[in-house]
Structure formats: C-alpha cells, structure tokens
C-alpha cells in the first residue's frame, strides 16, 4: 500500500503531493513499482497535527482520487479518513477501501456507513485524536489491550455487516517506542483475530529515534522492520517506499516457500 498524503504537514512527505501533477507522478511511480493499493489521505495524523475541516479534507482528497482514476482506471484506492462523509464521497468517486485510524471511534456514523457501502475496512488502534494521542500512551499490557480493542471493534463492525476487515496495530499512535516494539514482537498473536494484518511502520519515529537518525534516513530501518512484520504475519505493508517494500515481500515469500 503506497502512501500518498495530499497534506502540507504529514511527518515525512507533507507538502510533496499537493498539485494534481505531483499526485499523478507519485501514483504512477508507486503503481510501476508494484503497489497493490494507493492510500490517499488529506488529514495529517502525525502526533500533534492540527485539525482541519471536513470541507478542507474533501477539497484535498476528492480531486486526487478522481485524477488518479482518470489516469489509472485500474488503480485500487484506499481513502485514509476517520470521517464517514469523506469515506462515502471518496467511495462514490471510485475509491475501493476505507482506512480509518480511529476504527470507528471518532465518527459514530462510520461503521454503519461502511456497512452500507459494502467495501473493505481497515481499522487501526489509536487513543484520542492525532492532536492528543501522545498523552494516552499508558498501558498495563499493550498487546493484550490492543487485541481486546480489536475484538470489540471487529464485533461492532460485523454487526453493521462489514464483511472484509483488516487490522492495523497503529505503530506510533498513542504508543511509545517500547510499546511499538512489543507490539511488533507479538504481531503473530494478532492472527487469532482471523483477519488480515496491516503493518504501518514506514519511516516512523520508533525507527529513526532508536537509530538516532531522521525520517529521511530511515529507509533501511523501515526495510528491516517491514521484514519482521511480514515474518510475524502481516499481509499488507503501508509504505512511502514501494519498490523496497515489494522486494521485502518477494524475498520473504521465497523464504516461506522454502520453509514449506
């Protein structure tokens, strides 16, 4: 899953894809490098990010989705939003998946909306909002609490007739570095949920702060942790760097074939 942030303030690539030309260029490159999905987001979810209006979010994402699908009609687009109205309008103009960082917690209409739309739904674990989440990184047992959260939200989603569910543990969202690494080390436990797992590790602070580096220099670290995530059961990698992630997938799949 290639990340296209049509925002001015995302933590790594904010301000890159802000014109139709740059959005299409990024989409073309990611599809050529082997992306299965393009994840379009218009609301920055970096820690401390400012809130924006629903109108502004729509203004950012709808033209981007239309433009990409006009140029690449076969592209599978995921809309990265926690707002049901944005999700509905994005699906209406051709997006195929809803990716919600709040798992339905920030908009009471989200689960019912996705159920009516009958599209796959990616639910992520987070506490609070992007602006406040860093204040909520307190757990007795992070893996157990995140698993319990998903068991509840999956049940809520199923009750709204959402059939295809993917879970994302939410690395970096209301979690400190120790929480992030514990979740990654225990990722295979999430297979008990019996839904696909998405790993969103790309260039995050758990990598570059551990390595005393920067997001710009975190590609090698991202590749290392993406490989761990795949070996622990992740089915989808959400990344800024598609070519390298596809190489991880190709190599680990060979390993599984050989192991079998």
PERA-V226375 format. One record per residue. RES is the residue in three letters. PSI is psi as a letter, one per 40 degrees, with the letter a starting at -180 (none if undefined). OMEGA is omega as a letter, one per 20 degrees, with the letter a starting at -180 (none if undefined). Layout:
BEGIN
res: (RES,RES)
psi: (PSI,PSI)
omega: (OMEGA,OMEGA)
END
This chain:
BEGIN
res: (UNK,UNK,UNK,UNK,UNK,UNK,UNK,UNK,UNK,UNK,UNK,UNK,UNK,UNK,UNK,UNK,UNK,UNK,UNK,UNK,UNK,UNK,UNK,UNK,UNK,UNK,UNK,UNK,UNK,UNK,UNK,UNK,UNK,UNK,UNK,UNK,UNK,UNK,UNK,UNK,UNK,UNK,UNK,UNK,UNK,UNK,UNK,UNK,UNK,UNK,UNK,UNK,UNK,UNK,UNK,UNK,UNK,UNK,UNK,UNK,UNK,UNK,UNK,UNK,UNK,UNK,UNK,UNK,UNK,UNK,UNK,UNK,UNK,UNK,UNK,UNK,UNK,UNK,UNK,UNK,UNK,UNK,UNK,UNK,UNK,UNK,UNK,UNK,UNK,UNK,UNK,UNK,UNK,UNK,UNK,UNK,UNK,UNK,UNK,UNK,UNK,UNK,UNK,UNK,UNK,UNK,UNK,UNK,UNK,UNK,UNK,UNK,UNK,UNK,UNK,UNK,UNK,UNK,UNK,UNK,UNK,UNK,UNK,UNK,UNK,UNK,UNK,UNK,UNK,UNK,UNK,UNK,UNK,UNK,UNK,UNK,UNK,UNK,UNK,UNK,UNK,UNK,UNK,UNK,UNK,UNK,UNK,UNK,UNK,UNK,UNK,UNK,UNK,UNK,UNK,UNK,UNK,UNK,UNK,UNK,UNK,UNK,UNK,UNK,UNK,UNK,UNK,UNK,UNK,UNK,UNK,UNK,UNK,UNK,UNK,UNK,UNK,UNK,UNK,UNK,UNK,UNK,UNK,UNK,UNK,UNK,UNK,UNK,UNK,UNK,UNK,UNK,UNK,UNK,UNK,UNK,UNK,UNK,UNK,UNK,UNK,UNK,UNK,UNK,UNK,UNK,UNK,UNK,UNK,UNK,UNK,UNK,UNK,UNK,UNK,UNK,UNK,UNK,UNK,UNK,UNK,UNK,UNK,UNK,UNK,UNK,UNK,UNK,UNK,UNK,UNK,UNK,UNK,UNK,UNK,UNK,UNK,UNK,UNK,UNK,UNK,UNK,UNK,UNK,UNK,UNK,UNK,UNK,UNK,UNK,UNK,UNK,UNK,UNK,UNK,UNK,UNK,UNK,UNK,UNK)
psi: (h,h,h,h,h,f,i,e,f,i,d,d,f,h,e,d,g,e,i,d,d,d,d,d,d,d,d,d,d,d,d,d,e,e,h,d,i,h,h,h,h,e,h,h,e,i,h,e,i,i,i,i,i,d,d,d,d,d,d,d,d,d,d,d,d,d,d,d,d,d,d,g,d,e,h,h,h,h,h,g,i,e,h,d,d,d,d,d,d,d,d,d,e,e,i,e,i,h,h,h,e,e,f,e,d,e,h,e,e,d,d,d,d,d,d,d,d,f,i,i,h,h,h,i,h,i,i,a,i,d,d,e,d,e,e,f,f,h,i,d,g,d,d,d,d,d,d,d,d,d,d,d,d,d,d,d,d,d,e,e,f,h,d,h,h,h,i,h,e,f,h,e,h,f,i,a,d,d,d,d,d,d,d,d,d,e,d,d,d,e,d,e,e,f,i,i,h,h,h,g,e,h,f,i,d,d,d,d,d,d,e,f,a,i,d,d,e,e,d,d,d,d,d,d,d,d,d,d,d,d,d,e,e,h,d,h,h,h,i,d,g,d,d,d,d,d,d,d,d,d,d,d,d,d,d,d,d,d,d,none)
omega: (r,a,r,a,r,a,r,a,r,a,a,a,r,r,a,a,a,r,a,a,a,r,a,r,a,r,a,a,a,r,r,a,r,r,r,r,r,a,a,r,a,a,a,r,r,a,r,a,r,r,r,a,r,r,r,r,r,a,r,a,a,r,r,r,r,a,a,a,r,a,a,a,a,a,r,a,r,r,a,a,r,a,a,a,r,r,a,a,r,r,r,r,r,r,a,a,r,r,a,a,a,a,r,a,a,r,a,a,a,a,r,a,a,r,r,a,r,r,r,a,r,r,a,r,r,r,r,r,r,a,a,a,a,r,a,a,r,a,r,r,a,a,a,a,r,r,r,r,a,a,r,a,r,r,r,r,r,a,r,r,r,a,a,a,r,r,r,a,r,r,r,a,a,r,r,a,r,r,a,a,r,r,r,a,a,a,a,r,a,r,r,r,r,r,r,a,r,r,r,a,a,r,a,a,r,r,a,r,r,a,a,a,r,r,a,a,a,a,a,r,r,r,r,a,r,r,r,a,r,a,r,r,r,r,a,r,r,a,r,a,a,a,a,r,r,r,r,a,a,a,a,r,r,r,a,r,a,a,r,none)
END
